[in-house]
């Protein structure tokens, strides 16, 4: 087997293993399933071109950072565009269906997910990226700062502002945003 075939097999294995998680991250960042897939596709294209260099390191981290960077770049360029109308509950149900997961009761979490989706939509691109990386991906402040290419203090202040906005969201209970601790 040649080097190119091996590279393609390794990259394909990576995509099959990690693309669902990358799409989930992108969807949390942008709220639009089609855009999320586009963000991941663009990031994977960039990763493929550099696969020989990044596969020995942390390819998931590289592609995740590319997704975040692509989202922030898109948000800066497209402030005038329409806002996505899909809701997180619908998106998760579609993903569960595509992945063949059992869906217990899709209606049970609809209100909570809609409220969370609406609250996340009020955040800036950077604030949303910080929240997704810190609390969905469970990165440290230093890792989040490195991923976004900003100072740790910027991550802290962005997280603080974002959490304040989320706490002020009228339909979110304290259990979502750390109130009552």
C-alpha positions in Angstrom: 0.0 0.0 0.0 1.3 3.4 -1.0 1.7 6.4 1.2 -1.2 8.2 -0.4 -3.6 5.2 0.1 -2.5 4.9 3.8 -3.0 8.7 4.3 -6.5 8.5 2.8 -7.4 5.5 4.9 -6.2 7.2 8.1 -8.0 10.4 7.3 -11.2 8.5 6.4 -11.0 6.6 9.7 -10.6 9.9 11.5 -13.6 11.4 9.7 -15.8 8.4 10.5 -14.8 8.4 14.1 -14.9 12.1 14.9 -17.2 13.9 12.4 -20.4 13.5 14.4 -18.8 15.1 17.4 -17.4 17.9 15.2 -20.8 18.6 13.7 -22.3 18.7 17.2 -19.7 21.3 18.3 -20.3 23.3 15.1 -24.1 23.1 15.6 -23.7 24.4 19.2 -21.6 27.2 17.8 -23.9 28.4 15.0 -27.4 26.9 15.7 -27.8 26.0 12.0 -27.5 22.3 11.0 -26.6 23.1 7.4 -24.0 25.7 8.3 -22.6 23.4 11.0 -22.0 20.7 8.3 -20.4 23.4 6.1 -18.1 24.5 8.9 -17.0 21.0 9.5 -16.5 20.3 5.8 -14.3 23.3 5.4 -12.3 22.4 8.5 -11.8 18.8 7.3 -10.7 20.1 3.9 -8.0 22.1 5.6 -7.0 19.2 7.8 -6.8 16.8 4.8 -4.3 19.1 3.1 -2.1 19.1 6.2 -2.9 15.5 7.3 0.7 14.3 7.2 1.7 17.0 9.7 -1.2 17.0 12.0 -2.1 13.3 12.4 0.9 12.7 14.6 -0.2 15.4 17.0 -3.8 16.1 18.0 -5.9 16.0 14.8 -9.2 16.4 16.7 -7.9 19.5 18.4 -6.7 20.9 15.1 -10.0 20.3 13.4 -12.0 21.5 16.3 -10.0 24.8 16.3 -10.5 25.1 12.6 -14.3 24.7 13.1 -14.3 27.4 15.8 -12.1 29.8 13.7 -14.3 29.2 10.7 -17.4 29.9 12.7 -16.0 33.2 14.1 -14.9 34.2 10.7 -18.3 33.4 9.2 -20.1 35.3 12.0 -17.9 38.4 11.4 -18.6 38.4 7.7 -22.3 37.5 7.8 -23.7 39.7 10.5 -26.3 41.0 8.0 -27.6 37.5 7.1 -30.7 35.8 8.3 -30.6 34.0 11.7 -31.1 30.2 11.8 -34.6 29.1 12.8 -33.9 25.5 13.8 -34.1 24.6 17.4 -31.6 22.4 19.3 -34.3 19.8 20.1 -35.0 19.3 16.5 -31.3 19.1 15.6 -30.6 16.5 18.3 -33.6 14.5 17.3 -32.4 14.5 13.7 -28.9 13.4 14.8 -30.3 10.7 17.0 -32.4 9.4 14.2 -29.4 9.5 11.7 -27.2 7.6 14.2 -29.9 5.1 15.0 -30.2 6.0 18.7 -33.4 5.3 20.5 -35.4 8.4 21.2 -37.2 8.1 24.6 -39.6 11.1 24.3 -38.5 13.9 22.0 -41.2 16.2 23.5 -39.9 15.9 27.0 -36.9 18.3 26.6 -38.3 20.6 23.8 -39.1 23.6 26.0 -35.7 23.4 27.8 -33.8 23.0 24.5 -35.7 25.8 22.8 -35.0 28.1 25.8 -31.3 27.2 25.8 -31.1 27.6 22.0 -32.7 31.1 22.2 -30.4 32.1 25.1 -27.3 30.9 23.2 -28.4 32.9 20.2 -28.1 36.1 22.3 -24.4 35.6 22.7 -21.6 37.0 20.5 -19.6 34.5 18.4 -16.7 34.7 20.8 -18.9 34.3 23.9 -20.7 31.3 22.3 -17.3 29.8 21.3 -16.0 30.2 24.9 -19.1 28.6 26.4 -19.1 25.7 23.9 -15.4 25.0 24.4 -15.4 25.4 28.2 -18.7 23.7 29.1 -19.6 21.4 26.2 -16.1 20.3 25.3 -14.8 20.7 28.9 -11.6 22.4 28.0 -9.7 24.4 30.6 -9.4 28.1 30.4 -5.9 27.8 29.0 -6.9 25.3 26.4 -9.9 27.4 25.4 -7.6 30.5 25.1 -5.1 28.5 23.0 -7.9 27.2 20.7 -9.3 30.7 20.2 -5.9 32.4 20.0 -6.7 34.8 22.8 -5.5 35.5 26.3 -6.8 33.5 29.3 -8.2 36.8 30.7 -10.2 37.2 27.5 -11.7 33.7 28.0 -12.5 34.5 31.6 -14.2 37.8 30.8 -16.1 36.4 27.8 -17.3 33.4 29.9 -18.4 35.8 32.7 -20.3 38.0 30.3 -21.9 35.0 28.5 -23.0 33.4 31.8 -24.4 36.7 33.0 -26.5 36.9 29.8 -27.6 33.2 30.2 -28.6 33.8 33.8 -30.7 36.8 32.7 -32.5 34.7 30.1 -36.2 34.6 31.2 -36.9 30.9 30.5 -33.8 29.3 31.8 -34.0 27.8 35.3 -31.0 28.2 37.7 -30.0 24.6 37.1 -28.7 25.4 33.6 -26.5 28.3 34.4 -25.2 27.7 37.9 -27.6 29.8 39.9 -28.4 28.8 43.4 -24.9 27.4 44.2 
